[in-house]
Amino acid sequence: MVCKPKVVKWDEVEAKEVPREVATKTTIRWVIGPGEAPTFYLRVFEVEPGGEIFEHSHPWEHEIFVLNGKGIVRINGEEYEVGPGTVLYIPPCSKHYYKNTGDEVLRFICIIPKEGAK
């Protein structure tokens, strides 16, 4: 079990490009990742204007908090407009898709259970 605290500024964590087969114009920062917490991981996504994360699903849930920018999130075929302060719960096995529809970076926190780490 991990019992060591971690304190870091999110923007000091390395941003990695999300693979092109999964998304366009998108980076991810594993702010709290495997080996750093026993149950949940915290990631920060940045989707550039016009970028998207293609529709996909998996057997774990997501909890999302939008920090800035605007876009749409489609969950099981239903579209939602999102912006700063929007909170989303995406249930396990739900098809979901993200697109930046604004002119600035769409940045959001995404929390997943450890089963979601790849």
C-alpha positions as CSV (number, residue, x, y, z in Angstrom):
1,M,0.0,0.0,0.0
2,V,1.2,3.5,-0.9
3,C,1.5,5.7,2.2
4,K,3.7,8.5,1.0
5,P,2.1,11.9,0.3
6,K,2.6,13.7,-3.0
7,V,2.5,17.5,-3.4
8,V,3.1,18.8,-6.8
9,K,2.0,21.6,-9.2
10,W,0.0,20.0,-12.0
11,D,1.8,22.0,-14.7
12,E,5.2,20.7,-13.5
13,V,4.2,17.1,-14.4
14,E,5.3,16.1,-17.9
15,A,2.6,16.4,-20.6
16,K,2.5,13.4,-22.9
17,E,0.7,13.4,-26.3
18,V,-2.2,11.1,-26.4
19,P,-1.7,8.6,-29.3
20,R,-3.2,9.6,-32.7
21,E,-5.4,6.5,-32.8
22,V,-7.1,7.7,-29.6
23,A,-7.2,11.5,-29.9
24,T,-6.1,14.6,-31.8
25,K,-4.4,17.7,-30.4
26,T,-4.6,16.2,-26.9
27,T,-2.1,15.8,-24.0
28,I,-2.3,14.0,-20.7
29,R,-0.5,14.5,-17.4
30,W,-0.6,11.7,-14.8
31,V,-0.5,14.0,-11.8
32,I,-1.2,11.1,-9.4
33,G,-0.5,7.8,-11.2
34,P,0.4,4.2,-10.7
35,G,2.6,3.6,-7.7
36,E,1.6,7.0,-6.2
37,A,-1.9,6.2,-4.8
38,P,-3.6,2.9,-3.9
39,T,-7.1,3.3,-5.3
40,F,-7.6,6.3,-7.7
41,Y,-5.5,8.2,-10.2
42,L,-5.7,11.8,-11.2
43,R,-5.0,13.0,-14.7
44,V,-5.1,16.4,-16.4
45,F,-6.1,16.4,-20.1
46,E,-5.6,19.4,-22.4
47,V,-7.4,19.4,-25.7
48,E,-6.4,22.1,-28.2
49,P,-9.0,24.0,-30.2
50,G,-10.5,21.6,-32.7
51,G,-9.0,18.6,-31.0
52,E,-11.0,15.5,-29.9
53,I,-10.8,12.3,-28.0
54,F,-12.5,9.6,-30.1
55,E,-15.5,7.7,-28.9
56,H,-14.5,4.7,-26.7
57,S,-15.7,2.8,-23.7
58,H,-14.1,0.7,-20.9
59,P,-15.3,-1.1,-17.8
60,W,-14.3,1.7,-15.3
61,E,-15.9,5.0,-14.4
62,H,-14.6,8.5,-14.8
63,E,-15.1,11.6,-12.6
64,I,-14.4,14.8,-14.5
65,F,-14.1,18.5,-13.5
66,V,-13.6,21.0,-16.3
67,L,-11.1,23.7,-15.5
68,N,-11.2,25.9,-18.6
69,G,-12.2,26.1,-22.2
70,K,-15.4,24.8,-23.8
71,G,-16.5,21.8,-25.6
72,I,-18.9,19.0,-25.9
73,V,-18.9,15.6,-24.3
74,R,-21.1,12.8,-25.7
75,I,-22.1,10.0,-23.3
76,N,-24.0,7.1,-24.8
77,G,-25.2,9.3,-27.7
78,E,-26.3,12.3,-25.7
79,E,-24.3,15.5,-26.1
80,Y,-23.5,17.9,-23.2
81,E,-22.0,21.4,-23.5
82,V,-19.2,21.8,-21.0
83,G,-17.2,24.7,-19.7
84,P,-15.4,25.8,-16.5
85,G,-17.0,24.3,-13.4
86,T,-18.8,21.5,-15.2
87,V,-18.7,18.2,-13.4
88,L,-19.3,14.9,-15.1
89,Y,-19.7,11.3,-14.0
90,I,-19.2,8.8,-16.8
91,P,-20.5,5.3,-15.7
92,P,-18.5,2.1,-16.5
93,C,-19.0,0.7,-20.0
94,S,-20.5,4.0,-21.3
95,K,-19.4,5.2,-24.8
96,H,-17.9,8.7,-24.5
97,Y,-16.3,11.3,-26.7
98,Y,-14.8,14.8,-26.1
99,K,-14.3,17.7,-28.5
100,N,-13.0,21.2,-28.0
101,T,-15.4,23.6,-29.6
102,G,-13.8,26.8,-28.3
103,D,-10.8,28.9,-29.2
104,E,-8.7,28.1,-26.1
105,V,-7.5,24.9,-24.5
106,L,-10.2,22.7,-23.0
107,R,-8.5,21.5,-19.7
108,F,-10.1,19.0,-17.4
109,I,-9.3,16.8,-14.4
110,C,-10.2,13.2,-14.9
111,I,-10.1,10.7,-12.0
112,I,-10.2,7.0,-12.6
113,P,-9.8,3.9,-10.4
114,K,-6.5,2.0,-10.6
115,E,-8.1,-0.5,-13.0
116,G,-8.1,2.2,-15.6
117,A,-4.3,2.7,-15.7
118,K,-2.7,1.4,-18.8
